[in-house]
Amino acid sequence: MTTLTLPGIALTTDALPALAATVRVPAYDRTALTAGIMHFGVGGFHRAHQALMIDDLLSSDDPETQGLARDWAICGIGVLPGDAHMRDVMAAQNGLYTLVEKHADGHLEGRVIGSIIDYMFAPDDVEAVIERMSSPEVKIVSLTVTEGGYNINPVTGAFDIGNAQVQADLVPGAAPATVFGITVEALRRRRDRGVTPFTVMSCDNLQNNGEVAHRTFLAFATARDTELAAWIDANVSFPNSMVDRITPGTTDADRALVAETFGVIDAWPVVCEPFFQWVLQDSFTDGRPPYEQVRTQLVADVEPYELMKLRLLNASHQGLCYFAHLMGYRLVHDAAADPLIAGFLRAYMDREGTPTLKPVPGIDLEAYKSELIARFSNPNVRDTVARLCNETSDRIPKWLVPVIVDQLAAGRSVELSAAIVASWARYAEGTDEQGQPIEVADRLRDRVMLNAAGFAADRHSFLQDRDLFGDLIDNATFVAAYDRALELLHTVGARETLVALLK
């Protein structure tokens, strides 16, 4: 991270009165708050949604609503080595950060968020983390640990019990280091002490994320102690949720923008689009914040909403990014403004994504799809194509492959979905159409690049990975559509491939 010399006042609790002249700051007494929520994975996504909702409640003009939220402040938890930087920023800024909503017309809305009142880095003192999670004041443990953080096989959904870190956590007497080991140990202590278990609330981009969390934590607990696993299964809630807000990674340009616009020197602000949607299953073990008072939809069944988001927004992001990169685009809004790319995305949504959805109560799907294209085209968000291309092995199997499977089962077209898979294969070859290297960022980087490079000898080499694609290689309809798209990508390039697909 670049060291910048910026104008303004460094963000701390003591600086809030001075900063109030240029930006909205917390008006509530942060010293009177209790952390009823502990959250694994404090990044931009969490800080643009759950932490914002708690701040909204605390900032309410209604004293009753504000009072109901005082026991629901957040203590962040980091478990990965890279989380040490967030620890340091949170410590220096007293947990405060600036959130900036970037509107398409250039308007900026900035505010300082105060709902995160503490941050614990587990490698520093994991015992302290577990003890805090074991205390009765903690009622929710929430997660944004990314799609790959659940240690599951992307096709079978089975928990990888052989993972080396998981195995280390299962050694009797070991100090746990994974989210699974830490959480299960905290639940064990609560059981043994007669303390009501907390709710485990996943906020990651996974279909049925609560059920996935339930399955993975239960698998770990079963490997450790079958009686404890049975207790967790019977007593702990794992609500499903869906969060929709485009939140690009923070850049030095964003830090400079926050300083120049609002006079705040913030080492790690969050920038995001204005759009916000959080749909949450109302199933909690030991109470919850009054989320219904703010921008949260509490429902009995999240699935229709999450399928809409994963199969339209998230899958369309994958439909955009590889074609866009190969065509020379580096910013999402530039790519989305290209009529060919926009037309391809809308065609995918209409022809292949939408037919696999269930009815979505209260949502006009036609308007939603049009709004998605507009959101992607917001020039001020400045989301990067590279961000959307990252970690594809955790994304396409979860977001796009289910669309393909459903379409094939119904005898419907998969031409555009197969082209998205082919565009990933072409991208993963590691060289763009100008002969420049592509920096592929993926936990399975070597594997997917090796498979992609095998095209010359075996045109189906990329599809051979059944962990990523299941049995799609055995389906003649899908393979034919994939072959056509990949052949076009190699012979006429990404732009002309889109032209051919849209004829």
N, C-alpha and C positions, 0 to 999 in steps of 0.2 A: 504494500500500500504506500502510495506516495505521501511524503510529508509536505503539507501545504501551509502557506502563510496566508491566513484569511482575515478579513475584517469582521469585527463583531465581538460577542461575549461568549466565553466558554460555557457550555451548558452544565450547570450544577444546580442543586437545590437553592443555594445561596444567591444564585444569579436570577432566579425566577422573577423577583419584583422588578428588576431592571429590564428583563426581556419582555415583560408584559406590555410594554409600550409598542412593540413591533410584531408580536406573535401571541396567539392565544396560549395561555399556560394553565396548569391545573389550579383551580380555585379552592380545592378541597384540602384538608389537612392530611397529608400522607403519613404523618407519624401516628395517626389514629387508626390506620388500616391493619388488617390481619390477612396474611397470605393463606386463603382457603384453597387456592389452586397452585399446584406445582406443575411446571411445564417443561418437558424435554424438547429441545430443539428450538431455541430462541433465535429465529432468523427474521428476515423481512416478512415472510408470509404470516407468521404468528403475530408479529407486531402490527400488521396491517388489518388483522381481523379480530382475534379473540382479545388481545390486549386493548384494542380500540373499543370493543364493546364494553369491557369493564370500565374503561375511562369514560365512555358515554354515560354509563350508569352513575358513576361517581360525580360526573359533571352535571347531572340532571338538576333542573330548577326545582324539582319536586323533592322536598326534604325526606319524604318517606322512601321514595325510590333510592335516593342517595344513601340513606341509612341502611337499606336492605343490601347494598353492595359493599359496605365497609368490611365485611368478613370474606370478601371474594377477590382481594388483590392477588397478585401473581408473584411467585418465586420461580425464577428460571433455573433450569438444570442443564449443564453441559456435560457430555460424557466422552466426546471425541477430542483428540489432540487439537484440532482446529478450533474448538470452542474456547480455547484459552484467550483468544483475542476478544471475543464477546465478553468474557469474564472481566478483562481489563477495562474495556470500554464502559461496561455497566458500573464497575466500581468507580471509575473516574467521574462518571456523569450521574452518580446516585440513582441509577436505573432509568433515568430520563432519556428520551429520544424525541426527535422531530419527525412527524408524519406529514408528508406533502402529497396532496391529491393534485394530479396534473390533468387539467381539462383540455379538450381538443382545441378550444379557442385561445389557448395560452394562459388562461386564468389559473392561478395557483392558490390552493387553500392549505395553509400550514397551521400546525398546532403541536404543542409539546404534550406528550403522553406520559402520565405518571402512575399508571396502574401496576407496573412491575416494580416492586419495592425491594427485591433482593435477587441475587443470582449466586448459585452454588456450582462450582466446577468439581464434579465428582472425583477426578483423579487427585485433587488436592486433599480431600477428606471424605471418602465415600461413606464412612460410618456416620458422619454428621448429616449427610444427605438422607440416608436411610432412616435415621432417627427422626428427622424432621418430617419425612413422609409418613412415619408411624404415628405422629401426634394427632390427636382428635381434631385439631383446628383445620387440618388438611382434608378436604372432602372430594376434591377432583384432582386426578393426575392426567394431564392432557399431553398430546403428542403431535409434533410435526417433525418426524424423523426421516422424511422422504419415502418415496415408493419402495426404495431398496432397503429401507431400514428395518423391515419386518422379517428379514432372513427367511424368505419363502421362495420355493421354486416357482418361477413365473407362470408355468403351465399347470402344474398339479396343485399348487397352493399349499403344498406340504412344508412344514417347518423344517429347516435344515439343522437337525440336531447334531450333525457332525461338524458344524462350524467350529473352528479352533477356539474362538472367543467364548462361544456358548459352552464348549467342553470345559474350558478353564473355569467358568463360573459354576459349573456343576461339581467341581472338586469339593468334597466336604471341608468346611472351614475356610474356603477361599473368600477373599474380599471381592464381591461382584464388581464387574466393570461394564457390563452391558445393561441396556435399558430393561431387558428381561430379568436379569439377575437382581438388579437393584429393586425393581418394582415388586417382584415376587417375594423377596426377603422382607420388604416393608409390609406387604400384606400378611406374611407369616407372623410378624411381630404384632400386628393389629389383632389378628385372630387370637394369638396366645394371651394378649392383654385385655381381650374383651372389648376392643375398640371397633366401632362400625367401619367396615371397609370403605375405601374411597371408590369413586367411579373412575374407570379408565376410559378416557375420551380421545379417540383418534380424530385428527383433523387433516389427515393426509389424503392425497388424490388417489384413492383406491376405491373400487366398487365394493360396497358393503364393508367400509373400513372398520366399523366397530366389530363386525363378525370376524374380519381378518385378525384384528387385535385380540379378540377373544380366543380364537383358534391358536394363535402363536404364543400368547402368554400361557395358555393352558397346556400347550405342548411342552413348554419349558418347565412349568410347574410339575407336570406329570413325570418328567424325567428326573426331577429332583425329589418329589415326595407325593405319592399318589393321593394320600389323605388330604394334603394341602390343596392339591389340584381340585379334588372334589369339593372342598369348601369354597374355593374361588369360583368354581363353576356354578355353585348354588347361590352365592351371595354377592358377587361383584357384577355391576352393570357395565356394559360396553356399548354405549349408544352409537348408532351410525350418524354420520354427518356429511354435509357437502358444503365446501367453501369455494366461492367463485370471486376472485379478484386478481387481476394481472398485476404482479409485483416484481418488477425487474430487479436485478442485483444493483446495489448501490455503487456508484462510481465517484471518482474525484470531482467530476463535473456536477454531480448532485450535491456533494459537500459544499462546493463553491456556490452553487445556486442557493442553498439554505443560508449560507453566510451573507451573501449579497442581498437576498430578498428579505430575509427575516432578522438578520443581525445575530444569528445563532451559529456558533462554532460547535459543530456536532460531528464527532468522529464516525458515527454510523447512523445517519438518518435513514428513513424509509420513504421511498417514492412509490406511488401506485396510481392506478386509474381511479376515476370517481365511482365507477360501478362497484357495487358490493352486494353479495348474496350469501347468507349463511342459513342453511336448512339443517335442523338438528332434531334427532329423535328424542322425545321427551321421556327418557328412561334413565333415572339417576338413583344411585344407591343411598346417598346421604345428603339430599338437597342439592340445589343449584342456584346460581344467580337469577334474578328476575329478567332473563334474556328477552322475554316477550315485551318488555318495556322499551327495547331498542330494536335495531334492525336485524332481528333474528326470527326465522320462521320455525316454530316448534310444531312438529308433526309426529304422527304415529308411524308413518312409513316414509323414509327418505329415498328409497330406491328410485322412484320415477324421476326425482330431481337430479340425483347423482348420475343416472344413466344419461340424462339430457346433457349434463355438463361434461362428463367424461367422453361421450361419443360425439358431441358436437364441438364444444370448445377445445378440449384437450386433444382429441384426435385430429381436429382441424389444424391445431398448432403443428402437429407432426406432418400433416399434409402440406403445410406452408414451408416448413423450415429447410428441408433437403432440396426441394426444387429451387427455393429462393437462394440458397447458398450457391448451388451450381450455376444459377443465372447471374451471380455476382452481387446479390443483395446482402447487406450486413445488418440492416435495421428492419425490424418487423413492419413498421408503418410504411416504409418505402415498398416493401414487397407486397403488402396488402393493397396498396394503391395501384398495383399493376393489374389491369383488367383481366389478364389471363389467369393470374393466381387467384384473384377474388372470384372469378367465374368458376375455377376448378373447386375452390373450397365450398362455394354455394351448391355446386352440382353434387359434390360428395355428401354434403349435409342433407340435401333434398332426396337424392336417389338411394343412398346407402345408410347413412347415419339415422335419419328420422324413421324409416320403416322398422327399425329394431327397438324403438322406444315404446314405453307404456304411456298411457294418458298422464299428463302432468297437470295436476289441479292448479288452476289460477294462472297458468302460463300460456301466452299466445306464442306458439312455436314459430310461426312465420315471422313475427316481430322479433323474437329472440334471435333467430338466425341472422336477420338483417342487422340487428344491434351488434352481434358478434363481429361482423365484417367492419362495422364502424369502430368498434373498440380496438380491433387489430390495427386500424388505420390512424389511431390517435398519434399525431406527430410529436406530442410533448412527452409521452411515456418513454419513448426511445428504448423500447425493449429490443434486445439483440437477437438476431437469428441464431447465433451460437448458443445462447441460453436454451433455446427451444430444441436445439440439436443434441444437447448434452444428455447423457444417461438414457439413451434410447432403449437399451435392453431392459430397463425397468418401466418403460412407458408404452411402447407399441404392443407388447404382449398383454398389457392390462387394459389399454384404451381402444386399440384398433382390432386386434385379433378377435375379441368377442363379437365385434360388428361383422367381421368376415364370416365367422362361424354361424351366426344367426342368419345372415343373408343366404349363405349356402344351404342351410337347413330348410329355408323357405323357398328355395329355387329362384332367388332374386340375384340381381347383378352384383358382382364384386370387382368390376373393372377398375374403378377409381381407388378403392381400398388396396387392391393388388398393386396399383401404380405407386401408392405411397410406400408400400413395402419395398418395391423396386427402387424407388428414389433413395431410400435408406441404404440399400445395398450399393447403389452407385456412389453415394456420399462416403460410405465406409471404405471404399477403395482407397481413400486418402489423398486423392488428387482431383482438383476441380477441372472444369472444361478449358481453362486457360493454362493448365499444366502446373498450377500452383499447389503446394501441399495443403491439405486440410488437417487441422488439429482435431482429431476425434477424441472426445472426452467421454469415457464410458467405463464403468467398472469391469466390463467384459471387452475392453478395447482390443486386446491382442486377438481374442477369439473371433470377434465379429469382423475385424479387418482381414484376418486370415481367410475366413469363409468368403468374404467379398472378393478377395484377390483370386480365389479359385475359379472365377467365372470363365476364364479362357479355356480351362481344361474341362470344367463341368458347369454348365450354365445354371444348374440348380444348387450349386455349392452353398449359397447363402441360406437356402431354405432347409438344408439338412439338419439344422440345429433344432431338434424337437423340444428342447427346453424353452425356446423362444417362440416357436411356431406350431407346436403340437403336431397334428397330423395333416397340416395343410399341404405338405408336399405330396400327399397321396391323393389329393383332390384335383382331377384333371381340369375342371373349370377354373379353379383358382390359378393353377400352374400356367395354364394357357394365357390368362390375363397378365400374370406376372412376367412371363416370357416376352410377351409383346411389348410391355412397358419398358423392360430392361433393355431389350434390343433397340428400341427407339432412343432411349437415353444414351446408349453407346454410339448410335449411328447419326442421329440428327440433333441430339442435345436436349436439355431440359425444356427450353422454350417451345421448340417444335413438337416435343412430346405432349405438352399441354394442349397445343393446337390440335393435334391428332385426337387426343382424348375427348375434347369438347366438340368435335364434329358431330 
